[in-house]
Amino acid sequence: MCKIIISRGALLLFLICFGTMHNVLSQNPTDSLAHNGRKFIHRLEIEGRPGYIFPTNNFLKGENGQSRPIKYTRSSHLKYAFQFHPDSRAGQIYRGAYQGIGFAYYSFGNWHEIGDPKAVYLFQGATLFNMGRRLSFDYEWNFGVSGGWHPYDYFNNSYNGMVGSKVNAYMNINLYFRQYLSRHFDLIGGITLTHFSNGNTKFPNAGLNTADAKVGISYNINRQQNYLTNGIRDINCTRDFPRHISYDVVLFGSWRRKGVVFNDNPPMASPDKYTVLGFNFNPMYNVGYKLRVGPSLDGVYDSSANVYTEDYIVGGGYDPGYTFYKPALRKQLALGLSARAEYVMPYFDVGIGIGANLLHGGGDFNGLYQIVVLKIKVTPHSFIHIGYNLQNFDTPNYLMLGLGVRLNNKSPRH
């Protein structure tokens, strides 16, 4: 049975923050937003997440040093978030939207071969709908990095064909219930899906996926008493939104590793590191505060595209192994068109897209590609772009790390 474990360090830090904040607030007990000028509600949260590991590769199925399946995980999370006050315009539009930073400690029951990774991540969530005055159904996403993995090593960790790097991306989506217990405390519980991967920047990259239960408690530092009476207002604030077309221009780059198929054998890892460069041009129709849709012109130079190999033997029976060759430049360039949709929230936009290459050199550029994007707003007209490209819904392609500008942005600011 998987137990919920909260690390002692996280619990101690939470209690210290709790005591400090409570002492400060006890000196200023006013509930009036107008009087104290507070725009945000701040909170601390601690969670436990016991989970199940999907057996997506042989290492997890039992081909490891322990000679048994690796099925279960557990993690503890300490989080800080700030939320728009429900009386504010942003609070009414975005229905309890909150965002913050989190820290997590993971254990997979096999420290020697996997490690016990620690993660730091950004997160954002909001209320999907209210189920009463004190109960809501919410969502949340997490995105960050995790370190402390024990990667594959031919001599010292040869069974671990799952993880090839000490640092991996951390991605999570969760749905949960929030029970408002009092002015300061909430009880939360739900389910989550988690993915760890290095984005093909190093081999192996089989990734690790889990489904977790989530249970925790929140301490709302400066939430007013009448929050429980007023609740999260469900007000239509889109009537005054100026619908318009904005234009996102993105330049991105990254690096990747490549597995090459030879004579119908399993892919062989090329020892080389390959450069990826590209651009997106997105004319996006802004439907309202929360939705943006439109096409995207996508150009890419992928120096790993259509790489091939040959096995040869020279005189004397000496076998130098496989040599990897790059094709002509035209085989590594592509121009595609995709359909995009973005969920717009304060500070972050989350987007998805599906498209096909129209002009390309064949081979690796055939078929459909899919894109998942996080845009971190820096100013009303600029953002940091973090994306990932898949091929045919299952093959990892490359990261898309870049900067973007937004032209003709007429969305109101709050």
C-alpha positions in Angstrom: 0.0 0.0 0.0 1.4 3.4 -1.0 1.6 5.8 1.9 1.4 9.6 1.8 4.8 10.8 2.9 5.5 14.5 3.7 9.3 15.2 3.9 10.4 16.6 7.3 12.1 19.5 5.7 9.1 20.6 3.7 6.8 20.2 6.8 9.2 22.2 9.0 9.5 25.0 6.4 5.7 25.1 6.1 5.2 25.4 9.8 7.8 28.2 10.1 6.1 30.1 7.4 2.7 29.4 8.9 3.8 30.7 12.3 5.5 33.8 10.9 2.6 34.8 8.7 0.0 34.2 11.4 1.9 36.5 13.8 2.1 39.2 11.2 -1.6 38.9 10.3 -2.7 39.0 14.0 -1.4 42.5 14.2 -3.6 43.6 11.3 -6.9 41.7 11.5 -8.9 44.1 9.2 -11.1 42.4 6.6 -11.6 45.5 4.4 -10.0 45.2 0.9 -10.5 48.9 0.4 -8.8 49.7 3.7 -5.7 47.6 3.4 -5.4 47.9 -0.4 -4.6 44.2 -0.9 -5.1 43.1 -4.5 -4.0 39.5 -4.0 -4.8 36.6 -1.6 -1.6 34.8 -0.7 -1.4 31.1 0.4 0.9 28.3 1.4 0.0 24.7 0.5 1.4 21.3 1.4 0.5 18.2 -0.6 1.1 14.4 -0.6 0.8 12.5 -3.9 1.0 8.7 -3.9 0.9 7.3 -7.4 1.1 4.5 -9.9 3.9 4.3 -12.5 2.8 3.3 -16.0 5.0 0.4 -17.2 6.0 1.9 -20.5 9.4 0.3 -20.9 11.2 -2.9 -19.9 13.2 -1.3 -17.1 9.9 -0.4 -15.3 8.5 -3.9 -16.1 11.2 -5.7 -14.2 14.4 -5.7 -16.2 16.3 -3.9 -13.5 18.8 -4.6 -10.8 16.0 -5.5 -8.4 14.4 -7.9 -10.9 10.9 -6.7 -10.1 8.5 -4.2 -11.5 8.7 -0.6 -10.4 5.0 0.3 -9.9 4.6 3.0 -7.2 5.8 6.5 -6.5 5.2 9.0 -3.8 5.9 12.7 -3.6 5.6 15.7 -1.2 5.0 19.2 -2.4 5.4 22.6 -0.8 3.8 25.5 -2.7 3.3 29.3 -2.6 0.5 30.9 -4.6 -1.2 34.3 -5.0 -4.7 34.7 -6.2 -6.7 37.7 -7.4 -9.2 39.0 -5.0 -12.8 37.9 -6.0 -13.9 41.6 -5.9 -11.3 42.6 -8.5 -12.0 42.7 -12.2 -9.4 40.0 -12.9 -10.8 37.8 -10.1 -14.3 38.0 -11.7 -13.0 37.3 -15.2 -10.7 34.4 -14.4 -12.8 32.7 -11.7 -10.3 32.2 -8.8 -7.2 32.0 -11.0 -4.0 31.6 -8.9 -0.4 31.0 -9.8 2.9 30.4 -7.9 6.0 28.3 -7.4 6.3 24.8 -6.0 9.0 22.4 -4.7 8.6 18.6 -4.7 10.5 15.6 -3.5 9.9 12.3 -5.4 10.7 8.7 -4.6 10.2 5.7 -7.0 11.3 2.9 -4.7 14.6 2.4 -6.5 17.1 5.0 -5.4 20.1 3.2 -6.7 19.0 3.1 -10.3 16.6 6.0 -10.6 17.4 8.4 -7.7 15.0 10.5 -5.6 14.5 13.5 -7.8 13.6 17.0 -6.5 11.6 19.4 -8.7 11.0 23.1 -8.8 8.1 24.3 -10.9 5.7 27.1 -11.8 2.0 26.3 -11.6 -1.4 27.9 -12.3 -5.0 26.9 -11.7 -8.5 28.2 -11.5 -12.1 27.1 -10.6 -13.9 25.1 -13.2 -17.3 25.4 -11.4 -18.7 25.8 -7.9 -20.5 23.0 -6.2 -21.8 25.0 -3.4 -20.8 27.9 -1.2 -17.8 26.0 0.3 -16.9 23.5 -2.4 -15.4 24.0 -5.8 -14.0 21.8 -8.6 -10.6 23.2 -9.8 -7.8 22.4 -12.2 -4.1 23.1 -12.1 -1.0 22.6 -14.3 2.6 22.3 -13.1 5.7 22.9 -15.3 9.3 22.9 -14.2 12.6 21.0 -14.0 13.7 18.1 -11.8 17.2 17.1 -10.8 18.8 14.4 -8.8 18.1 11.5 -11.3 20.6 8.6 -11.7 20.9 8.4 -15.5 21.9 5.5 -17.6 25.5 4.5 -17.5 27.0 1.6 -19.4 29.3 0.5 -16.6 27.4 1.6 -13.4 23.7 1.8 -14.3 23.3 -0.3 -17.4 19.7 -1.5 -16.7 18.3 2.1 -16.7 17.3 2.5 -20.3 14.6 5.0 -19.3 16.5 8.1 -18.2 19.6 9.5 -19.8 20.1 12.8 -18.0 20.5 14.1 -14.5 18.0 16.9 -15.2 14.6 16.4 -16.8 11.5 18.4 -17.5 8.6 18.0 -15.1 5.0 18.4 -16.4 1.8 17.7 -14.5 -2.0 18.4 -14.9 -4.5 17.8 -12.1 -8.2 18.0 -11.3 -9.3 18.3 -7.7 -11.9 19.4 -5.2 -11.3 22.4 -2.9 -13.3 22.4 0.4 -13.3 25.8 2.2 -13.0 24.9 5.9 -12.6 28.4 7.4 -11.2 31.9 6.6 -7.7 30.5 6.5 -7.8 26.8 5.7 -8.9 24.7 2.7 -8.8 20.9 2.2 -7.9 19.7 -1.3 -8.1 16.3 -2.9 -8.1 14.9 -6.5 -6.1 13.1 -9.2 -3.0 14.1 -11.3 -1.1 12.9 -14.3 2.7 13.5 -14.4 5.4 13.2 -17.1 9.2 13.4 -16.8 11.3 13.7 -19.9 14.5 15.4 -21.2 12.9 16.4 -24.5 15.2 14.3 -26.6 18.2 16.3 -25.5 20.0 13.1 -24.4 19.6 9.4 -24.8 17.9 7.3 -23.6 14.7 9.3 -23.2 11.9 6.8 -22.6 10.4 9.1 -20.0 8.4 8.3 -16.9 4.6 8.7 -16.5 2.5 8.5 -13.4 -1.1 8.8 -12.2 -1.3 10.1 -8.7 -3.8 10.8 -6.0 -3.5 14.3 -4.5 -4.4 15.3 -0.9 -3.3 18.4 0.9 -4.2 21.5 3.0 -3.9 25.2 2.1 -3.3 28.1 4.5 -4.7 31.4 3.1 -2.7 34.1 4.6 -4.9 37.2 4.1 -8.2 35.9 2.9 -11.1 37.9 4.2 -14.0 36.3 6.2 -16.6 37.4 3.6 -14.8 35.4 0.9 -16.8 32.3 2.1 -20.0 34.3 1.9 -19.4 35.8 -1.5 -17.5 32.9 -3.0 -16.0 33.0 -6.5 -18.3 35.1 -8.6 -19.5 33.7 -12.0 -19.9 36.9 -13.9 -19.8 37.3 -17.7 -17.1 39.9 -18.3 -16.6 39.3 -22.0 -19.1 41.8 -23.3 -16.5 44.6 -23.1 -13.7 42.6 -24.6 -12.4 44.1 -28.0 -12.3 41.1 -30.3 -9.3 41.5 -32.6 -6.5 39.7 -34.4 -3.0 39.8 -32.8 0.2 38.5 -34.4 2.7 36.4 -32.5 6.2 36.1 -34.0 8.5 33.5 -32.3 12.1 32.6 -32.9 13.3 29.4 -31.1 16.2 27.0 -30.9 17.3 23.9 -29.1 19.4 20.7 -29.5 18.5 17.1 -29.7 19.8 13.5 -30.0 18.7 11.2 -32.7 17.9 7.5 -33.0 18.5 6.2 -36.6 16.8 3.1 -38.0 19.1 0.7 -40.0 17.9 -2.4 -41.9 14.7 -2.5 -39.9 16.6 -2.9 -36.6 15.6 -0.9 -33.5 16.8 2.7 -33.6 20.5 3.2 -32.9 21.6 6.3 -31.0 23.8 8.7 -32.9 26.7 10.0 -30.8 26.2 13.5 -32.2 24.2 16.4 -30.8 22.1 18.2 -33.4 20.9 21.8 -33.7 17.3 22.8 -34.2 16.3 26.4 -35.2 12.9 27.7 -36.2 10.2 30.3 -36.3 6.4 30.6 -35.9 4.2 33.3 -37.3 0.7 33.2 -35.7 -2.2 35.5 -36.7 -4.5 34.8 -33.8 -8.1 35.8 -33.4 -8.8 36.8 -29.8 -12.3 35.5 -29.1 -12.4 36.7 -25.5 -10.3 37.1 -22.4 -9.6 33.3 -22.2 -9.4 32.0 -25.8 -7.3 32.8 -28.9 -7.4 30.7 -32.1 -5.8 30.9 -35.5 -3.3 29.4 -38.0 0.5 29.3 -37.7 3.2 29.3 -40.3 6.0 27.1 -38.9 9.5 27.0 -40.3 12.3 24.7 -39.0 15.9 23.7 -39.6 16.5 20.3 -37.9 20.1 19.1 -38.5 19.1 15.6 -37.3 16.4 15.2 -40.0 17.0 12.3 -42.4 20.3 11.5 -40.9 21.3 7.9 -42.0 24.0 5.4 -41.2 25.9 2.6 -42.8 27.8 -0.4 -41.4 31.0 -1.2 -43.0 34.1 -3.4 -42.4 37.6 -2.5 -43.6 40.4 -4.9 -44.4 41.8 -7.1 -41.7 38.3 -7.8 -40.2 38.4 -4.6 -38.1 34.8 -3.3 -37.6 34.7 0.5 -36.9 31.0 0.3 -36.2 28.4 2.7 -37.6 29.0 6.0 -39.2 26.2 8.6 -39.3 25.8 10.9 -42.3 23.9 14.2 -42.8 21.9 14.6 -46.0 21.8 17.7 -48.2 20.5 20.9 -46.5 17.2 20.8 -48.4 16.5 17.5 -46.6 16.7 19.2 -43.3 14.4 22.2 -43.9 10.6 22.3 -43.7 7.8 24.8 -43.8 4.5 23.8 -42.3 1.0 25.1 -41.5 -0.8 24.3 -38.3 -4.0 25.2 -36.5 -3.5 26.6 -33.0 -5.7 27.3 -30.0 -4.5 29.0 -26.8 -6.0 29.2 -23.3 -5.3 32.7 -22.1 -4.8 33.4 -18.4 -2.9 36.0 -16.3 0.8 35.7 -16.8 0.6 32.5 -18.9 -0.9 31.2 -22.2 -1.1 27.5 -22.8 -1.4 26.4 -26.4 -1.8 23.3 -28.6 -1.5 22.9 -32.3 -1.6 20.3 -35.1 -0.2 20.7 -38.5 1.6 19.2 -41.5 4.7 20.3 -43.5 3.9 21.7 -46.9 7.4 22.2 -48.2 10.0 19.7 -47.0 12.6 17.2 -48.0 10.6 14.1 -47.2 11.5 11.3 -44.8 11.4 12.5 -41.2 9.2 15.5 -42.2 6.3 13.3 -43.5 3.1 13.0 -41.6 1.6 15.3 -39.0 3.2 17.2 -36.2 1.8 18.3 -32.9 2.9 21.2 -30.7 2.3 22.0 -27.0 3.4 25.5 -25.9 3.7 27.5 -22.7 4.0 31.3 -23.2 5.3 33.2 -20.2 4.3 36.8 -20.5 7.1 39.3 -19.9 5.3 42.5 -21.1 2.0 43.0 -23.0 3.9 42.7 -26.2 6.6 40.0 -25.4 6.9 36.6 -23.9 9.1 33.6 -23.3 8.3 30.6 -25.5 8.7 27.0 -24.2 7.3 24.3 -26.5 7.6 20.7 -27.5 7.1 19.1 -31.0 5.8 15.6 -31.5 5.4 13.6 -34.7 2.3 11.5 -35.5 1.1 11.8 -31.9 3.8 9.5 -30.4 7.3 10.2 -31.6 9.2 12.9 -29.6 10.8 15.5 -31.8 12.5 18.5 -30.2 12.2 21.3 -27.7 11.2 24.8 -28.8 13.0 27.3 -26.5 12.7 30.9 -27.6 11.3 34.5 -27.4 8.3 36.0 -29.0 6.7 39.4 -29.7 2.9 40.0 -29.9 1.8 42.7 -32.3 -1.5 44.5 -32.3 -2.4 43.3 -28.8 -5.6 45.0 -27.7 -6.5 42.8 -24.8 -7.3 44.9 -21.7 -4.9 44.8 -18.8 -6.1 44.3 -15.2 
